[in-house]
Amino acid sequence: MVIKTKSLLLKRTNSDDADLSGLIEDIDTASNLTESRIYSSEIPLTITFRIEKNKQLIGVVTFKNIKVINRKAELNIIIKKEYRNKGYAKEALSEFIEYGFRNLNFHRLEAEVYEYNKASMRLVENIGFVNEGELREAKYHNGKYHSIMRYGLLKNEWRKDKD
């Protein structure tokens, strides 16, 4: 596929295009790229843990979109419906966040919560995440667009809570 402008051609390609690799060798160019473009394939983009109670799977918690250079990741949790509102999400997240800051040396964790998920908004705020903004109408659900709330938690903010 080709898109023509007045003076340019935009040609569809893929990320393993040999000519593209030379672009990120220039430090000025590389500093403006998402850092995952310069990772080797051995660096994980996600770390996932099962959440179990009495040897039963009740949920999953994940660091995703890990950025090693910037020392940050997005946090995601899913708890089975029958185990919600019992404190398990808070318990699991608290330990997982501690693991991320202490063992993985993250500087920053991020979370996205759909505006209609009030319980999750209360959960991340209660744990210490700060509402940093809104992605307006970024989620289509049940025939309607909803905003996504963006939250962040810095390592030094977490330590204040823990020390």
N, C-alpha and C positions, 0 to 999 in steps of 0.2 A: 504494500500500500504506500502511496506517495501523496503528500499534501504539498501543493504549490502555493507560494506566496508571491508577492511582487518580485522579490529578488532571491528567494531561497527555495530549497527543496527539503522537506522533512520526510525522511525515509524510515519506514518501520524496520526495526531490527530487534535483537534480543541482547540480554546482558552479557553474553559471552562473545560478543562482537570484538574481535582482536584489536580493531582500531580504537575502540573505546577505552581499553585498558591504559593506554598512554595518557589519557586525560587526567586520571587521578594521580599520576606520578608527580604532577605539579602541586606543590604544597598549598598554594593559594587556591587552586581549584578544589583540592581535597578538603580543605578547611570549611568549605561551603556545602559539602555533601553530607547526607545522612551517613553516620559512621558505619552502618552495616554494609555499605558498598565497598568498604576497604577491609572487611573481616576475612580471615581464612575460614574455610568450611568447618574447622574443628571448634570454633567458638559457638557455644549454644545460644540460640535466640530465645529459648524457653527452658524453664525448670519447673517440673510439675510434681506435686506430692498428692498422694491419696489421703483422704481424711477417713479414719476408721474409728468406730466405737464398738466395743465388744466383738471385734473381728469382723464387723460388718462395714462395708463401704457406705459412708454417709455423704461424701462430697469430695471435692477436688479443689486444690489451691495452686495457683500458677504464677510465676514471674514470666511475663512474655515481653516481646520486643526489647530484650536486654541490650543495652548499649554499654559495652565494657569501658570504652574511653571516657564517656560522660558519667559512668558509674550510676546508671539508672535503669529502672524497669517498670513495667506496668503490672499491677497486681490484679488478679482475677480470682474469684471464689464462686463455687456453686455448691449449694447444700440441698440434699433431697428434701422435698416438701415436708415430709413427716418429721424431719429433724430441725426444721426452722423454728425460730422464736424460743429456743432453749439455751441460748448463749454459746452454742458450738461455733458459730461463725466468728464471733468475737474472740473466743479462746484460740481457735486455729489461726486467725489473722494475726493476733498479737504475737504468737510464737513464730509464725512465718516471717513477719516483719522483723522481729528480733534476729532471726537467722539471716535475713537479707542484709541487715545493717552490720551485724557482728561478723558473720562468716563469709559473706560474699562482698563485703566492703562497699555496698551501695551507698551513694551519697543522697539519692533521691528516689522515692517511689511515687508512682502515679496511679490513679484509679479513675475509671469512667463509670458513671451511674446514670441510668435513664431517669428522666425527670419524674416518671410515674412510679418509680421504685423508691418510695419514701422510706421504707425500712432500711434499705441499703444506704441511702443518704445519711440517715441517723447513725448507722453503724460506722461508716468511715469517719464521720465527723466526731463521733464519740471516741474513736481510737486516736484521733488527733490530726487527721487529714484536714487541709485547708481548701475551701472552695476557691479555685483559681479562675473559673470562667465557665462559659456555656457555649457549646456548639449548637447553634440554633437549628432546629428542625433537621437534625442529622440522622435520626432513626425513624424508619417507617415501621409502624406496628399497629395492627388492627385497623387498617384503613385510614390512619392518621399519622402525620409527622410529629415527632416529639424531640425535644432538646436533650442533649447529653451534657451532664454536668461533669466538669473536669476537676479533679482533686489532686493535691500534691502533699507529700510529707517529706521533710528533710531530716537527715540523720541527726543533726544537732537539736531539732525539735523533739525527736523521739527520745533522745537521751535525757532531755529535761523531764519527760514523763517518767523515765525509768530510774533516774538517779535520786 
